[in-house]
């Protein structure tokens, strides 16, 4: 399946609209609850999910939607399906550090073929189009400005990006740095929340993102597409390309590289 120019505009409008609603809650009243797995969910997660799922159903009625905030107990056997994280980085959202995103990825035969990631606080947008990845900023009306094609950047010494919410204590980080630098031939570490980490690699701002432990497919799908079309890859620890539509939509540990 190929996303047309008109469909691309619809998807950009969807993430922008969802992002603006998230910001209204971010700047006013956040209501926090907990899901069955004890992870936080807010009224912003649910509002953004409602906007995105409604928009996808209207404009892409034949494509199933798998979203973090929907019932995902039933797996889809369809060739194509959406993977949606309406507010990726809920912990960062609650900390009010701005490092959260709106993510939509499209899967075809186990591969991410389209991705879009919007950062509401900074109005930054990453998305794929015709087998390339792009970065732009959006105006308050959701219009693009300064559109730029992006690609990975090779370095003699790599820059590692790791999750801010999963960072180690300062004492342990000093020890971990030495190990990480040696393992990945690196000399610098960046910390960031949500799928911004994958965008950093695609944009040439970092080179490696090691993620140990379980993540969900909606956490990575959009960023994976953006990274792939920028020249990078996500591989599991046994060096297999990350695939989608797995049981319960769970990812194992992986390393994303540019």
Backbone torsions as a table, in degrees:
resi	resn	phi	psi	omega
1	UNK	NA	138.7	179.2
2	UNK	-115.4	132.7	177.6
3	UNK	-82.1	121.7	-178.5
4	UNK	-78.6	170.1	178.5
5	UNK	-59.7	-43.6	-179.5
6	UNK	-65.2	-42.6	178.9
7	UNK	-64.9	-36.9	177.1
8	UNK	-61.0	-42.7	178.6
9	UNK	-63.3	-38.1	178.4
10	UNK	-63.9	-44.0	-178.5
11	UNK	-67.8	-38.1	176.1
12	UNK	-63.2	-42.7	178.4
13	UNK	-63.3	-38.0	-179.2
14	UNK	-64.1	-49.2	-178.1
15	UNK	-68.5	-33.1	178.3
16	UNK	-66.9	-46.0	179.0
17	UNK	-61.0	-45.4	177.9
18	UNK	-61.7	-41.7	179.9
19	UNK	-63.1	-38.9	179.1
20	UNK	-67.5	-36.2	176.3
21	UNK	-68.1	-37.7	176.0
22	UNK	-60.9	-43.5	-178.8
23	UNK	-64.3	-34.8	178.1
24	UNK	-60.7	-42.4	179.0
25	UNK	-73.0	-40.7	178.9
26	UNK	-55.9	-38.7	-176.8
27	UNK	-92.7	-0.4	-179.1
28	UNK	-126.7	-100.3	-175.1
29	UNK	-120.9	115.1	176.5
30	UNK	-95.2	128.3	176.1
31	UNK	-110.0	119.1	-176.3
32	UNK	-108.0	135.2	172.1
33	UNK	-131.3	-178.4	177.7
34	UNK	-126.9	141.0	178.1
35	UNK	-84.5	178.2	-177.9
36	UNK	-59.9	-30.5	179.8
37	UNK	-87.4	10.1	177.1
38	UNK	70.7	16.6	173.7
39	UNK	-91.3	148.1	-176.7
40	UNK	-74.3	148.4	172.9
41	UNK	-140.2	140.1	-177.1
42	UNK	-119.7	171.1	175.7
43	UNK	-63.3	-24.1	177.6
44	UNK	-71.8	-40.6	175.9
45	UNK	-56.3	-47.9	-174.5
46	UNK	-70.1	-38.5	179.1
47	UNK	-66.5	-45.2	179.4
48	UNK	-63.8	-39.6	179.4
49	UNK	-62.2	-42.4	179.0
50	UNK	-60.2	-45.3	-178.5
51	UNK	-64.1	-48.0	-175.9
52	UNK	-67.9	-47.5	-178.3
53	UNK	-63.7	-39.6	177.3
54	UNK	-63.1	-44.2	-179.9
55	UNK	-64.8	-40.6	179.2
56	UNK	-67.2	-39.6	-179.9
57	UNK	-64.7	-38.1	-179.9
58	UNK	-70.1	-44.6	-172.6
59	UNK	-93.4	-19.8	178.9
60	UNK	-136.1	62.4	-170.6
61	UNK	-61.4	-20.8	-176.5
62	UNK	-93.6	-4.2	-176.7
63	UNK	-103.4	120.7	179.1
64	UNK	-63.3	153.1	-179.9
65	UNK	-117.0	122.2	173.2
66	UNK	-109.1	113.2	-177.3
67	UNK	-124.7	149.5	178.0
68	UNK	-56.8	-34.3	-174.9
69	UNK	-94.5	7.6	174.8
70	UNK	-106.2	173.2	176.4
71	UNK	-72.6	115.1	-176.9
72	UNK	-110.6	19.1	178.8
73	UNK	-68.8	-29.6	179.4
74	UNK	-96.1	122.3	179.7
75	UNK	-85.2	150.0	178.6
76	UNK	-94.5	143.4	177.9
77	UNK	-103.7	8.1	-177.4
78	UNK	-71.1	152.8	177.4
79	UNK	-65.9	-41.9	179.6
80	UNK	-114.0	141.4	170.7
81	UNK	-159.3	152.9	177.6
82	UNK	-86.6	145.0	168.9
83	UNK	-119.5	118.9	-171.9
84	UNK	-121.7	129.5	167.5
85	UNK	-120.6	98.3	-172.7
86	UNK	-65.6	-25.0	174.7
87	UNK	-148.1	91.5	-179.4
88	UNK	-85.0	121.5	-176.9
89	UNK	100.8	45.0	-179.2
90	UNK	-59.3	-35.9	178.5
91	UNK	-63.3	-39.3	178.1
92	UNK	-69.2	-36.7	176.5
93	UNK	-59.6	-44.7	-179.4
94	UNK	-69.2	-30.4	176.9
95	UNK	-77.8	-13.1	-179.3
96	UNK	58.6	44.4	175.9
97	UNK	-101.6	2.1	174.9
98	UNK	81.5	-4.6	-174.3
99	UNK	-91.5	64.1	176.4
100	UNK	-137.6	158.0	-173.1
101	UNK	-140.2	167.1	171.1
102	UNK	-110.7	124.5	-172.9
103	UNK	-123.0	132.5	171.0
104	UNK	-135.4	125.3	176.8
105	UNK	-124.8	147.4	177.2
106	UNK	-114.6	128.7	-177.7
107	UNK	-108.0	138.0	173.9
108	UNK	-135.4	120.3	-179.8
109	UNK	50.8	43.2	175.8
110	UNK	83.6	-1.4	-178.1
111	UNK	-116.4	143.5	174.3
112	UNK	-77.4	118.4	-177.6
113	UNK	-108.4	-6.4	177.3
114	UNK	-155.3	142.2	176.6
115	UNK	-147.9	145.0	175.5
116	UNK	-142.9	131.5	-178.8
117	UNK	-133.7	125.3	-178.8
118	UNK	-119.0	132.8	176.8
119	UNK	-106.2	98.3	-172.5
120	UNK	-58.6	-42.0	-175.6
121	UNK	-63.2	-38.3	-177.8
122	UNK	-102.5	0.7	-179.2
123	UNK	57.0	30.8	179.2
124	UNK	-93.7	140.6	-178.1
125	UNK	-132.9	131.2	171.7
126	UNK	-118.0	137.9	177.3
127	UNK	-159.6	165.1	179.2
128	UNK	-107.2	153.2	179.4
129	UNK	-162.0	123.6	177.1
130	UNK	50.3	51.7	175.7
131	UNK	64.0	23.5	174.2
132	UNK	-133.5	163.4	178.3
133	UNK	-115.4	146.7	-174.0
134	UNK	-134.5	152.8	173.5
135	UNK	-125.8	140.4	176.5
136	UNK	-155.0	170.6	170.2
137	UNK	-112.7	150.3	178.9
138	UNK	-108.4	143.2	173.8
139	UNK	-76.9	175.6	178.3
140	UNK	-61.3	-25.4	178.9
141	UNK	-87.6	-1.4	178.8
142	UNK	86.8	17.4	179.4
143	UNK	-91.4	141.5	-179.2
144	UNK	-77.0	145.0	173.1
145	UNK	-141.9	142.7	179.3
146	UNK	58.6	52.5	178.5
147	UNK	-66.2	133.7	-176.1
148	UNK	-138.7	130.6	173.3
149	UNK	-75.1	137.6	-177.7
150	UNK	-119.5	157.5	176.4
151	UNK	-154.5	162.7	-179.0
152	UNK	-66.2	160.0	179.1
153	UNK	-127.9	124.8	178.3
154	UNK	-83.2	142.5	178.6
155	UNK	-134.6	155.4	175.0
156	UNK	-66.6	-38.9	175.4
157	UNK	-120.1	127.1	-174.4
158	UNK	-76.4	157.3	170.8
159	UNK	-108.5	124.2	-178.9
160	UNK	-95.4	139.3	173.3
161	UNK	-119.2	132.4	-179.1
162	UNK	-129.6	165.0	-176.7
163	UNK	-72.8	133.6	178.3
164	UNK	-68.0	-41.8	-177.1
165	UNK	-69.9	-22.6	-178.6
166	UNK	-106.3	17.0	-177.5
167	UNK	-69.4	152.5	-179.8
168	UNK	-82.8	166.4	173.9
169	UNK	-63.9	158.3	-174.5
170	UNK	-56.2	-42.9	-179.1
171	UNK	-62.9	-44.8	-179.9
172	UNK	-71.4	-31.3	-179.6
173	UNK	-64.5	-36.8	179.3
174	UNK	-61.1	-42.0	178.2
175	UNK	-68.7	-43.0	-177.4
176	UNK	-64.9	-35.2	-179.2
177	UNK	-57.6	-45.4	-178.5
178	UNK	-61.0	-42.0	179.6
179	UNK	-67.2	-46.6	-178.3
180	UNK	-64.1	-44.5	-179.2
181	UNK	-59.7	-41.8	-179.3
182	UNK	-69.8	-44.6	-177.2
183	UNK	-63.2	-40.4	-174.5
184	UNK	-110.3	14.7	178.9
185	UNK	51.1	53.6	-173.8
186	UNK	-120.2	164.1	176.1
187	UNK	-138.8	10.2	-179.0
188	UNK	-153.5	144.1	177.0
189	UNK	-124.0	132.8	172.1
190	UNK	-109.6	148.8	175.6
191	UNK	-119.4	136.2	-179.7
192	UNK	-156.8	160.5	178.4
193	UNK	-98.3	165.4	172.3
194	UNK	52.6	-156.1	-176.1
195	UNK	-78.2	3.0	175.7
196	UNK	-56.5	-30.7	-178.5
197	UNK	-59.4	-43.1	178.5
198	UNK	-68.5	-35.2	177.5
199	UNK	-65.2	-37.8	179.1
200	UNK	-59.9	-41.0	179.1
201	UNK	-68.3	-45.4	179.2
202	UNK	-60.0	-33.9	-177.2
203	UNK	-83.6	-4.4	179.5
204	UNK	83.2	14.6	-178.5
205	UNK	-92.5	-15.6	176.7
206	UNK	-149.0	173.6	-176.5
207	UNK	-124.0	-30.7	-173.5
208	UNK	-138.9	136.6	173.0
209	UNK	-130.4	100.4	176.5
210	UNK	-87.0	130.0	-179.8
211	UNK	-128.5	109.0	-178.2
212	UNK	-102.9	130.0	-176.4
213	UNK	113.1	-175.6	-175.9
214	UNK	-86.6	134.3	166.5
215	UNK	-126.9	170.1	178.3
216	UNK	-105.3	156.0	-175.7
217	UNK	-61.7	-32.3	179.1
218	UNK	-71.9	-16.5	174.9
219	UNK	-70.8	-30.6	-169.4
220	UNK	-114.5	-20.6	-169.4
221	UNK	-55.7	-52.7	-177.5
222	UNK	-64.0	-45.8	179.5
223	UNK	-66.1	-33.5	177.4
224	UNK	-62.7	-45.2	178.5
225	UNK	-60.8	-45.7	-179.5
226	UNK	-62.7	-41.5	178.9
227	UNK	-66.4	-43.6	-179.4
228	UNK	-59.9	-46.0	-176.7
229	UNK	-76.1	-9.9	174.0
230	UNK	-94.7	-3.5	176.0
231	UNK	108.9	3.8	-179.0
232	UNK	-106.0	-177.2	-178.8
233	UNK	-151.7	153.0	168.5
234	UNK	-109.8	126.7	178.8
235	UNK	-126.0	146.2	174.4
236	UNK	-72.9	173.4	-176.4
237	UNK	-67.3	-18.0	174.1
238	UNK	-93.8	17.9	172.3
239	UNK	69.8	21.3	175.4
240	UNK	-91.8	143.3	177.2
241	UNK	-62.8	133.7	-179.9
242	UNK	-62.1	131.2	179.4
243	UNK	-119.7	165.6	-172.4
244	UNK	-125.2	156.4	-175.2
245	UNK	93.9	21.9	-179.5
246	UNK	-75.6	164.9	178.1
247	UNK	-53.9	126.7	179.9
248	UNK	59.8	14.1	175.7
249	UNK	58.3	37.4	-178.8
250	UNK	-100.9	136.1	171.8
251	UNK	-97.4	146.7	169.9
252	UNK	-91.0	-176.0	178.7
253	UNK	-57.4	147.4	-179.1
254	UNK	-150.2	168.5	172.8
255	UNK	-131.2	121.1	176.6
256	UNK	-95.7	132.3	-178.1
257	UNK	-134.3	149.2	174.0
258	UNK	-105.5	NA	NA
